[in-house]
Amino acid sequence: MDAYDSPRLRGVNKSDLSAIAELEATAFGSNSLTRSALDVIFDPSGALWLLAEDDEGVWGHSVNARGEDPTVGWIVGMAIHPQRQRRGWGQLLLRATIQHLQDHDMEVIRHLVKPTNKIARRLYETFGFLDTGERIDHFGPGEDRMVMSLLLSGRSARSGKGHGDAAKAPQVPAS
Ligand SMILES: CC(C)(COP(=O)(O)OP(=O)(O)OC[C@H]1O[C@@H](n2cnc3c(N)ncnc32)[C@H](O)[C@@H]1OP(=O)(O)O)[C@@H](O)C(=O)NCCC(=O)NCCS
């Protein structure tokens, strides 16, 4: 394979869940989405997920869910395997994920990011995501997360008002 081949993006099948769980563990360690968590959220949300692959296998994913407010999409976990990082796969996957969620009538997209994860923050900011608040100790003591939000249509990315509580994340582990 050419080292700089573009990934192919596709939807996710149940048979992909082990590969996603492995990639999650590589990317996030103890804060990763486990195989059993993926199993639970696949049925209601799997149609919103995307995979990035090439001829050698699956190297990236976005695991997404609809929020309590159905116009709010959450990127619950996104990663590119270290062996494919810095080749533009992350940008491609994030762009496709935003489009995919928009195609499913999402008006706001939110994502929880570790405040120290400068690479991810920069990537999301490049696509117009704003810092819309911090959750102290979200995943346990010292595990704070920033809420980053992208407004896709005529409502405030900073406000959860108007369609229920838009800032309530789906109750699954996240990056
Ligand atoms: C964040 C992540 C998805 C980026 O994937 P990627 O395929 O390497 O990203 P790209 O090659 O498309 O690069 C996108 C931008 O990210 C930044 N970036 C990526 N890797 C970087 C690095 N090692 N150092 C500095 N900036 C980096 C750059 O701004 C880059 O744009 P540029 O190359 O034009 O400067 C990947 O690093 C990853 O999976 N990390 C672990 C999991 C994670 O943090 N996920 C995101 C939060 S859920």
The ligand as a Tripos MOL2 file, in Angstrom:
@<TRIPOS>MOLECULE
LIG
   48    50     1     0     0
SMALL
NO_CHARGES

@<TRIPOS>ATOM
      1 C1         -6.7940   13.3970   17.0330 C.3       1 LIG1
      2 C2         -6.5990   12.3710   15.9090 C.3       1 LIG1
      3 C3         -7.9450   11.7420   15.5580 C.3       1 LIG1
      4 C4         -6.0460   13.1140   14.6830 C.3       1 LIG1
      5 O1         -5.9380   12.1520   13.6290 O.3       1 LIG1
      6 P1         -4.8890   12.3230   12.4420 P.3       1 LIG1
      7 O2         -5.2910   11.3930   11.3540 O.co2     1 LIG1
      8 O3         -3.5070   12.2230   12.9420 O.co2     1 LIG1
      9 O4         -5.1580   13.8330   12.0090 O.3       1 LIG1
     10 P2         -4.7750   14.5180   10.6250 P.3       1 LIG1
     11 O5         -3.5930   13.8540   10.0010 O.co2     1 LIG1
     12 O6         -6.0060   14.6590    9.7970 O.co2     1 LIG1
     13 O7         -4.2990   15.9270   11.1560 O.3       1 LIG1
     14 C5         -5.2480   16.8830   11.5260 C.3       1 LIG1
     15 C6         -4.5870   17.9780   12.3060 C.3       1 LIG1
     16 O8         -4.3660   17.5270   13.6260 O.3       1 LIG1
     17 C7         -3.1770   18.1070   14.1280 C.3       1 LIG1
     18 N1         -2.2540   17.0460   14.4680 N.ar      1 LIG1
     19 C8         -2.4180   15.7230   14.2260 C.ar      1 LIG1
     20 N2         -1.4180   15.0250   14.7750 N.ar      1 LIG1
     21 C9         -0.5960   15.9280   15.3600 C.ar      1 LIG1
     22 C10         0.6160   15.8360   16.0950 C.ar      1 LIG1
     23 N3          1.2050   14.6520   16.3660 N.pl3     1 LIG1
     24 N4          1.1840   16.9760   16.5620 N.ar      1 LIG1
     25 C11         0.6170   18.1690   16.3050 C.ar      1 LIG1
     26 N5         -0.5330   18.3300   15.6140 N.ar      1 LIG1
     27 C12        -1.1190   17.2330   15.1460 C.ar      1 LIG1
     28 C13        -2.6540   19.0220   13.0730 C.3       1 LIG1
     29 O9         -3.2290   20.2930   13.2850 O.3       1 LIG1
     30 C14        -3.2030   18.4210   11.8300 C.3       1 LIG1
     31 O10        -3.3330   19.3080   10.8050 O.3       1 LIG1
     32 P3         -2.0160   19.6550    9.9050 P.3       1 LIG1
     33 O11        -1.3660   18.3400    9.5790 O.co2     1 LIG1
     34 O12        -2.6110   20.3580    8.7210 O.co2     1 LIG1
     35 O13        -1.1590   20.5220   10.7620 O.co2     1 LIG1
     36 C15        -5.5550   11.2870   16.3080 C.3       1 LIG1
     37 O14        -4.3760   11.9430   16.7420 O.3       1 LIG1
     38 C16        -6.0400   10.3510   17.4000 C.2       1 LIG1
     39 O15        -6.7510    9.3970   17.1390 O.2       1 LIG1
     40 N6         -5.5970   10.6150   18.6400 N.am      1 LIG1
     41 C17        -5.9560    9.7390   19.7800 C.3       1 LIG1
     42 C18        -7.4340    9.7520   20.0930 C.3       1 LIG1
     43 C19        -7.9790   11.1640   20.1950 C.2       1 LIG1
     44 O16        -7.3980   12.0500   20.7930 O.2       1 LIG1
     45 N7         -9.1560   11.3650   19.5500 N.am      1 LIG1
     46 C20        -9.7900   12.6730   19.4690 C.3       1 LIG1
     47 C21       -10.5640   12.9970   20.6570 C.3       1 LIG1
     48 S1        -11.9300   11.9020   20.8080 S.3       1 LIG1
@<TRIPOS>BOND
     1     1     2 1
     2     2     3 1
     3     2     4 1
     4     2    36 1
     5     4     5 1
     6     5     6 1
     7     6     7 2
     8     6     8 1
     9     6     9 1
    10     9    10 1
    11    10    11 2
    12    10    12 1
    13    10    13 1
    14    13    14 1
    15    14    15 1
    16    15    16 1
    17    15    30 1
    18    16    17 1
    19    17    18 1
    20    17    28 1
    21    18    19 ar
    22    18    27 ar
    23    19    20 ar
    24    20    21 ar
    25    21    22 ar
    26    21    27 ar
    27    22    23 1
    28    22    24 ar
    29    24    25 ar
    30    25    26 ar
    31    26    27 ar
    32    28    29 1
    33    28    30 1
    34    30    31 1
    35    31    32 1
    36    32    33 2
    37    32    34 1
    38    32    35 1
    39    36    37 1
    40    36    38 1
    41    38    39 2
    42    38    40 1
    43    40    41 1
    44    41    42 1
    45    42    43 1
    46    43    44 2
    47    43    45 1
    48    45    46 1
    49    46    47 1
    50    47    48 1
@<TRIPOS>SUBSTRUCTURE
     1 LIG1         1 GROUP 0 **** ****
